[in-house]
Amino acid sequence: MGLGKVKVTTDQDHSSVIEFKNCYNILLENIESYHNAEEYTCSAPVISFAESKGSKVNSCLLNGSGQTGIEL
C-alpha cells in the first residue's frame, strides 16, 4: 500500500481506462482515473468489470468524459 492517490489515464477515448475480465474480489481504492479526451467524446467506461464478481471501488475519482464511469 502506498500513500496518496494513483492516477491512471488513457488517450484512447474508445477503450476502458482500467479493464478487468474474469476477476474476483478486486479492490480499487484511492485511484484517480479518466480519459484524456475532449469532454463528451469518449464512448468507453473508465472502469470495466466484465464477467467479474465481488469487486469494490472505494474513495476513487472517476471522470468518464461523457458516457460511463463504471461498467459492470
N, C-alpha and C positions, 0 to 999 in steps of 0.2 A: 504494500500500500504506500502510495506517495501522498504528498501534501498538495493542496490546491487542486485546480481543475485541469483536466486534459482537454485539448482541442483536437477534434477530428473533423476535417473538412474535405470536400472534393470540388473540382471544377466541372465535373461531369453532371450536367443537370438532368440526365435521363437514367442515372444509376443511383442506387441507395448509397448513402454515406457509409453506413455500417450494416452488414447483412449477415444474419445467422440462418443456417439451414440444418434441420435435423439435430438441433441442440436442446439441451435440457439444463434447467437451473442456472441460467446466465444471470449475473448481477452486474448492471451498469450503474455507476454512481459517480457523481461529481464530474460529469463529462459535458463539454460544450461541443455541439455538433451541428453542422449546417452545410448547405450547398453554397458555393461561391458563385452564385448565378444572379442574374438580374431578378428583381422581385417578380413573382408570379410567372416565371418561365420554366421552372423545373416541374417534371411530371413524375418524379420518383420520391419515395419516402426518405426521411432522414435515417430511421432505423427500421429494418425489416426482420421479423421473426417468422420464417417460413417453416412450417411443419415442426415447430418447436414448442416446448411446454415448460411451465414453471419459471419463467423469466421475470425479472423485476427491473424497473428503471426508477432510480431514486435520485432526487436532487440534481437533475440534469437540465440543461438549457438547450432546447432544440429549435431550429428555425428551418421550416420546410420550404421557405421562399415561395410558397404558393399553394402546394397541394396537401401533403400528408406529413405529419410528424412521426408517428409510429404506425406501422402496418403489421397486423397480426395474421 
